[in-house]
């Protein structure tokens, strides 16, 4: 089975600089990964997950590209592309991709809610 690519887009009322600082430059790193690119000027982050529960022993790796763009209302348009690299003949199901997407979206929503409730948190100077 070849590489499976998935794209998603979310919007937020929080400006890109705060979301970038809270999610990408924040202090949580619970999965082993390589940082392929980190650009604080364009709010672009590319990384490759190489270890962790998300790989379920059936995936070699998952590569992510996250791009945060300013929305017309002062908020953020978050664009994410993920590429799944299965091991051997493993077939990744749509349900498995959906479950992973829901976990990522859940984390994003938790951070967004925190930033909305705490306007000084991760504030940009």
ABEGO torsion letter per residue (X at the ends): XBBBBBBBBBBBABBAAAAAAAAAABABBABBBBBABBBAAAGBBBBBBABEAAAGGABABBBBBBBBBBBAAGBBBBBBBBBBBBBEABBBBAAAAAAAAAAAAAAAAAAAAAAAABAABGBBX
